[in-house]
Amino acid sequence: MVSMVTSPAPWRGEALQDRPEQWLYLLDEGEIRTIVTAAQSAVAAGVPLRELARSDYPLTGLEAALDDWRARIDGGHGMVLIRGLPVRRIGREVAAAAYWLIGLHLGQPTAQNPAGEMLVDIRDTGAPASDHNVRLYKTRAELAFHTDGADIIGLLCLRGARAGGVSRICSSVEVYNQVVARRPELAPLMEREFHHHAHGQLGPDGPKTFRYPIVSREGGIFRMMLLTWYIRNAAEDFPEIAALGDDEQSLLDLLEWLPFEPGMALDMNFQEGDMQFLKNSVVLHARTDYEDWDAPDEKRHLLRLWLNVPEFADGDDRLRHGFAERAKA
């Protein structure tokens, strides 16, 4: 019989929305000074971000804050929103360096696509959301609840949207527990390997899909990887290998609906300088569609960082090893 998961990770947004102290950390002036000074030093050194060493930028004075953020991510609800970085004042280059240095103290930056990009711009490129080979973060379209490909998923807000673009997060453990409670006969399907559309990420001659379970509970350790539109797109484009049965369709319907049930999700309206870090194995994230500004320099613009943390017991080496390993799955 499939059992529920108990840990600090199964939470409901309605219990946290009016308790920001559970997920929001406000930087004080001393902490901001420490971060900005280190970032300015890194930029002045002229060294590419990926060549910066954590030991060269110890962020002295930020030790207690870093310990707090790690504890919230790994031992708490799986997330933290850090507010107060003055991105408009310090400029994009220094802000990116500050974000990168904080990331170095939380984990190891890793590639997010076959091109090896480690710090990715999240903004509308004008690409059509209807194209299955277009990753939706390059559009203004709504992003359904999903996970990404590393242990910690980070976002830094450089500019917010004119309207919309709200970050929505949800406990994947709570979603799993609700499936077990409401449709126990579907719960075991989550541990089957589904074909996922590669969306061109594995190269023109690479596999068109990769196989991955939605949930793993190996060794009693829970982790979820949820990309329902990858599964649905694979079934649509490659039905000969990825067709879905009725129960699998019902499971995907339920997984897509549950995070939107009233009370499940926690909404975060990003302000300039907000840094959000989520534990990928236990937190789903989404984004509402948005209306952008007309001025090019004011358009919604986020930076994304993926971090591997080998110390996390619930990480997945197949994700940590990136796209080459995923292609072999």
WONOR-V266840 format. One line per field, one symbol per residue. ss: DSSP state (H for helix, E for strand, C for the rest). phi: phi as a letter, one per 30 degrees, with the letter a starting at -180 (. if undefined). burial: I if it has 9 or more other C-alpha atoms within 8 Angstrom, else O. A space follows every 50 residues. Layout:
ss=???
phi=???
burial=???
//
This chain:
ss=CCCCCCCCCCCCHHHHCCCHHHCEEECCHHHHHHHHHHHHHHHHHCCCHH HCCHHHCCCCCCHHHHHHHHHHHHHCCCEEEEECCCHHHHHHHHHHHHHH HHHHHHCEECCCCCCCCCEEEECCCCCCCCCCCCCHHHCCCCEEEECCCC CEEEEEEEECCCEECCEEEEEHHHHHHHHHHHCHHHHHHHHCEEEEECCC CCCCCCCCEEEEECEECHHHCCEECCCHHHHHHHHHHCHHHHCCCHHHHH HHHHHHHHCCCCCCCEEECCCCCCEEEEECCCEEEEECCEECCCCHHHCC EEEEEEEECCCCCCCCHHHHCHHHHHHHC
phi=.dcdccadddbceddcecbdddbcbcdcdddddedddddddddddiceed cdceddbdhejceddddddddddcccdiaaccckddddddiddddddddd ddeedcacebdcaddidcbcdcadciddddddccddddbcddcddaccca dbccbccdbcddaiiddcbadddddedddddcbedcedddcddcdcddhi dcidcdedbbcaddbbbdiicdabbcbddddddddddbddbbecdddddd ddeddddedcdejdcccbddcejdbcbbdddbbcbbbddbccdddedcde bcccbcbcbedddcdbdddddiddddddd
burial=OOOOOOOOIIIIIIIIIOOOOOIIIOIOOOIIOIIIOIIIOIIOOOOOOO OIOIOOOOIOOIOOOIOOIIIIIIIIIIIIIIIIIIIOOIOIOIIIIIII IOIIOIIIIIIIOIOOIIIIOIIIOOOOIOOOOIIIIIIIIIIOIIIOII IIIIIIIIIIIIOIIIIIIIIIIIIIIIIIOOIIOIIIOIIIIIIIIIIO OIOOOOIIIIIIIIIIOOOOIIIIIIIIOIIIIIIIOIIOOIIOOOOIIO IIOIIIOIIOOOIIIIIOOIIIIIIIIIIIIIIIIIIIIIIIIOOOOIII IIIIIIIIIOOOOOIOOOIIIIIOIIIOO
//
